[in-house]
Amino acid sequence: MIHHVEGVLEERRLGRMVVEVGGIGFEVHVTERTSAAAGILGGSVRLLTHLAIREDAWQLYGFLHEDERALFRLLLGVQGVGPRVALAVLSGLPASKLREAVAKADVAVLSTVPGIGKKTAQRMVVDLRDKIGEVPGADDWMAPSAKTAVAEERDDAVDALVSLGYSRQIARDAVGAARRSEKDAPLEQLVKDALRRL
């Protein structure tokens, strides 16, 4: 299994990137969102990967964040959803919207993705409903009006870490880990706990 590739962003095309690592160019299939956020050509990039092996090809799929890769892998468990369709779902719906659509059994939203018909969308809801909460960041789908005080506190802690110079994803991961170990910690303690994990 190839966990990740890290190297120079050599080439970027629609749905694909080439990352050069030690003189070898890895072609990685990505969402448009990942492609846009991966940085500039010639710059450094790190992609978490999933290797799909078929009789006629070995293909790498790349993601900037673990929650996207985890959702991608969950999608592969849905009957009728292969790697290309799973990538299309994540291209058509941000991870948070996908979680929300599955949690609310919103077949209409899932069906807006090219290649996803009503039956596949219904299967996605049935197959993923109980698993979607296991994905990192699974509670981020809630609308602001529906957020609890705990969720607001978590967001404030993330914002505090971002203001200190950490990336939003790293801040989210640290705050999430801190929240899991101390569920009722006040905001100040949550930020301190998260900082200790960075």
C-alpha positions as CSV (number, residue, x, y, z in Angstrom):
1,M,0.0,0.0,0.0
2,I,1.3,3.5,-0.9
3,H,0.2,5.7,2.1
4,H,1.2,9.0,0.5
5,V,3.4,10.7,-2.1
6,E,5.4,13.8,-1.4
7,G,7.4,15.6,-4.0
8,V,7.3,18.3,-6.7
9,L,4.1,19.1,-8.5
10,E,5.3,18.5,-12.0
11,E,2.1,18.6,-14.0
12,R,-1.6,19.3,-13.5
13,R,-4.4,18.3,-15.9
14,L,-8.1,17.9,-15.4
15,G,-8.6,15.3,-12.7
16,R,-4.9,14.3,-12.6
17,M,-1.6,15.5,-11.2
18,V,1.9,14.2,-11.7
19,V,4.1,14.3,-8.5
20,E,7.8,13.7,-9.0
21,V,9.4,11.8,-6.2
22,G,13.1,11.0,-6.5
23,G,13.1,11.1,-10.3
24,I,9.9,9.1,-10.7
25,G,6.7,10.8,-11.7
26,F,3.6,9.4,-10.0
27,E,0.3,10.1,-11.9
28,V,-2.4,10.7,-9.2
29,H,-6.1,11.0,-9.9
30,V,-7.6,13.9,-7.8
31,T,-10.8,15.9,-7.4
32,E,-10.9,19.4,-8.8
33,R,-10.8,20.8,-5.3
34,T,-7.6,18.9,-4.5
35,S,-6.0,20.0,-7.7
36,A,-6.8,23.7,-7.1
37,A,-5.6,23.6,-3.5
38,A,-2.4,21.6,-4.1
39,G,-0.3,24.6,-4.8
40,I,1.8,25.9,-7.8
41,L,3.6,23.9,-10.4
42,G,7.2,23.3,-9.3
43,G,6.2,23.6,-5.7
44,S,6.1,20.9,-3.0
45,V,3.0,18.8,-2.5
46,R,2.0,15.9,-0.2
47,L,-1.0,13.7,-1.1
48,L,-2.5,10.9,0.9
49,T,-3.2,8.1,-1.5
50,H,-5.3,5.1,-2.3
51,L,-4.0,2.5,-4.7
52,A,-6.6,0.8,-6.8
53,I,-5.4,-2.4,-8.5
54,R,-7.2,-3.8,-11.6
55,E,-6.1,-6.5,-14.1
56,D,-5.1,-3.8,-16.6
57,A,-3.9,-1.0,-14.4
58,W,-2.6,0.2,-11.0
59,Q,-4.1,3.7,-10.3
60,L,-3.3,6.1,-7.5
61,Y,-6.0,8.5,-6.1
62,G,-4.8,11.4,-4.0
63,F,-6.3,13.6,-1.3
64,L,-5.0,16.5,0.8
65,H,-6.9,15.5,3.9
66,E,-7.6,12.2,5.7
67,D,-11.3,12.8,5.9
68,E,-11.6,12.9,2.1
69,R,-9.6,9.7,1.7
70,A,-11.7,8.0,4.4
71,L,-14.9,9.1,2.6
72,F,-13.5,7.9,-0.7
73,R,-12.8,4.4,0.8
74,L,-16.3,4.3,2.3
75,L,-17.8,5.1,-1.1
76,L,-15.9,2.2,-2.6
77,G,-17.9,-0.1,-0.3
78,V,-21.2,0.9,-2.0
79,Q,-22.4,-1.4,-4.7
80,G,-22.0,0.1,-8.1
81,V,-19.5,2.7,-6.9
82,G,-15.9,2.3,-8.2
83,P,-12.9,4.6,-7.8
84,R,-13.8,7.0,-10.6
85,V,-17.4,7.4,-9.4
86,A,-16.2,7.8,-5.8
87,L,-13.9,10.6,-7.0
88,A,-16.8,12.2,-9.0
89,V,-18.9,12.2,-5.9
90,L,-16.2,14.0,-3.9
91,S,-15.6,16.4,-6.8
92,G,-19.4,17.2,-7.0
93,L,-20.0,17.4,-3.3
94,P,-17.6,18.8,-0.6
95,A,-17.0,16.2,2.2
96,S,-19.2,18.2,4.6
97,K,-22.1,18.3,2.1
98,L,-21.8,14.6,1.4
99,R,-22.0,13.8,5.1
100,E,-25.0,16.0,5.5
101,A,-26.8,14.5,2.5
102,V,-26.2,11.0,3.8
103,A,-27.2,11.8,7.4
104,K,-30.4,13.5,6.1
105,A,-31.0,10.8,3.5
106,D,-31.1,13.5,0.9
107,V,-31.2,11.4,-2.3
108,A,-32.0,14.5,-4.4
109,V,-28.6,16.1,-3.5
110,L,-26.7,12.9,-4.0
111,S,-28.3,12.4,-7.4
112,T,-27.0,15.8,-8.6
113,V,-23.5,14.2,-9.0
114,P,-22.9,13.0,-12.6
115,G,-23.0,9.2,-12.8
116,I,-25.1,8.9,-9.6
117,G,-28.7,7.9,-10.3
118,K,-31.5,7.6,-7.8
119,K,-30.9,3.9,-7.0
120,T,-27.2,4.4,-6.4
121,A,-28.0,7.5,-4.2
122,Q,-30.4,5.4,-2.2
123,R,-27.8,2.6,-1.8
124,M,-25.2,5.2,-0.7
125,V,-27.6,6.4,2.1
126,V,-28.3,2.9,3.3
127,D,-24.7,1.7,3.1
128,L,-23.1,4.8,4.6
129,R,-25.6,6.1,7.1
130,D,-24.1,4.1,10.0
131,K,-20.5,4.5,8.9
132,I,-20.3,8.2,8.1
133,G,-19.8,9.1,11.7
134,E,-16.6,7.1,11.9
135,V,-14.9,9.4,9.4
136,P,-12.6,12.2,10.8
137,G,-14.5,15.5,10.9
138,A,-17.9,13.8,10.7
139,D,-19.6,16.3,12.9
140,D,-18.6,19.3,10.6
141,W,-21.6,18.9,8.4
142,M,-24.0,20.6,10.7
143,A,-25.5,23.9,9.7
144,P,-24.4,26.8,11.9
145,S,-28.0,27.2,13.3
146,A,-27.9,23.5,14.3
147,K,-24.5,23.6,16.0
148,T,-24.4,22.9,19.7
149,A,-22.4,25.0,22.2
150,V,-19.8,22.2,22.1
151,A,-19.4,22.5,18.4
152,E,-19.2,26.3,18.6
153,E,-16.5,25.9,21.2
154,R,-14.6,23.5,19.0
155,D,-14.8,26.0,16.1
156,D,-13.5,28.8,18.4
157,A,-10.6,26.6,19.4
158,V,-9.8,25.9,15.8
159,D,-9.9,29.6,14.9
160,A,-7.6,30.3,17.8
161,L,-5.0,27.8,16.5
162,V,-5.3,29.2,13.0
163,S,-4.6,32.7,14.3
164,L,-1.4,31.3,15.8
165,G,-0.3,30.2,12.3
166,Y,-1.4,26.6,12.1
167,S,-3.3,25.4,9.0
168,R,-7.1,24.8,9.5
169,Q,-6.8,21.1,8.9
170,I,-4.0,20.6,11.4
171,A,-5.9,22.7,13.9
172,R,-9.1,20.7,13.3
173,D,-7.2,17.4,13.9
174,A,-5.6,18.6,17.1
175,V,-8.8,20.1,18.5
176,G,-10.7,16.9,17.5
177,A,-8.2,14.8,19.4
178,A,-8.3,17.1,22.4
179,R,-12.1,17.1,22.4
180,R,-12.2,13.3,22.3
181,S,-10.0,12.9,25.4
182,E,-11.7,15.8,27.3
183,K,-15.3,16.0,26.2
184,D,-16.3,18.7,28.7
185,A,-13.2,20.8,28.7
186,P,-13.8,24.6,28.6
187,L,-12.5,26.5,25.6
188,E,-9.2,27.6,27.2
189,Q,-8.4,24.1,28.2
190,L,-9.3,22.8,24.8
191,V,-6.9,25.1,23.1
192,K,-4.1,24.2,25.6
193,D,-4.7,20.5,25.1
194,A,-4.7,20.9,21.3
195,L,-1.4,22.9,21.4
196,R,0.2,20.1,23.4
197,R,-0.6,17.8,20.5
198,L,1.0,20.0,17.8
